[in-house]
Amino acid sequence: KMSSDLKKRKSKVVRSEGGTPETKRGRAEGEQQDVRVYNEEVELDSRDPEQDYAQYKESCESLSTLMAEIQELKANGAKEGSSEVEQRRMQSCIHFMNLKKLNRLAHMRLKRGRDQTHEAKQKVDVLHLQLQNLLYEVMHLQKEISKCLEFKSKHEEIDLVTEDVFYKEAPPEISRPHLTNNDQHQLTLARLDWELEQRKRLAEKYKESLTTKEKIQKSIEVKKEHLASLQPGLNAIMQASLPVQEFLSMPFEQTQKQTEIARHLPPPLYVLFVQANAYGQACDKSLSVSINGDVDEAKALSKPPEDSQDDESDSDAEEEQEKTVSLVLYL
């Protein structure tokens, strides 16, 4: 039965024989309808692997049975070329051919499965790569969103004027009430524009003030130079007027020196010096007041101490200053 099936499946082979080309063409056209092409890959799609496995087991069992029968016939004295042995040998060859076919089909299924697995793996790899790219983009976008949320603009540190003052002082082309009343973003931009405009004006005023300051400083320097040039002449006049001062009993130079030294006296002695000097000039011409002591030490002690600022240190400094500079009254 199996051999008859194989004969039915066997394709017809067209061979070229002798004759004219017209005869061959006519013969080929006449036989073209009976030619069938056999393709195992097409057959593989229509076959069930479970049925092939069952057929494989059946062929193996049949082949084993035939081998046992041939061995038994030979043991019973059958000749090598007997019909029974040849018949079983032909059946064994058919089973071998069937096993080879099943083996080819199994290898073809294996190759097809590997190819399908490879294609599926490639698709999975492509999808996995796309997933990784998307995850990376998501992570990048999340970082950018976090940066945007954590971003602090410089305008938050600027002390802007209030909205009421802004609408009151800013011109309409900057305030734009029809836009800023309903849009907080536009309001912030308008307030920043107004702040920039005010700062530009203040910068111009600052430059003008610096120019005026430079002019005043130059004028002061000129006046200082003029006053410094007068000092030698005044000193010469004072030196020339000493005989006149002695003759008129008006010691202006000595009085000036005493006044400069009196600045370094402690407050109580300074008050006493001023009052005694005024009393002598007003009531008693025989009363004279003079200051004796080391002026440099008095200048050093008159500076406030750096380490302590309490009352005790101030009182100690005043006592030292009183010891250094003393006031002498002559009656």
Buried (B, 14 or more C-beta within 10 A) or exposed (E): EBEEEEEEEEEEEEEEEEEEEEEBEEBEEEEEEEEEEEEEEEEBEEBEEEEBEEBBEEBEEBBEBBBEBBEEBEEEEBEEEEEEBEEBEEBBEBBEBBBEBBEEBBEBBEEEEEEEEEEEEEEEEEEEEEEEEEEEEEEEEEEEEEEEEEEEEEEEEEEBBEEEEBBEEBEEEBBBEEEBEEEEEBBBBBBBBBBEEEEEEEEEEEEEEEEEEEEEEEEEEEEEEEEEEEEEEEEEEEEEBEEEBEEEEEEEEEEEEBEEBBEBBBEEBBEBBBEBBEEBEEEEEEBEBBBEBEBEBBBEBBEEEEEEEEEEEEEBBBEBBBEBBEBEEEE
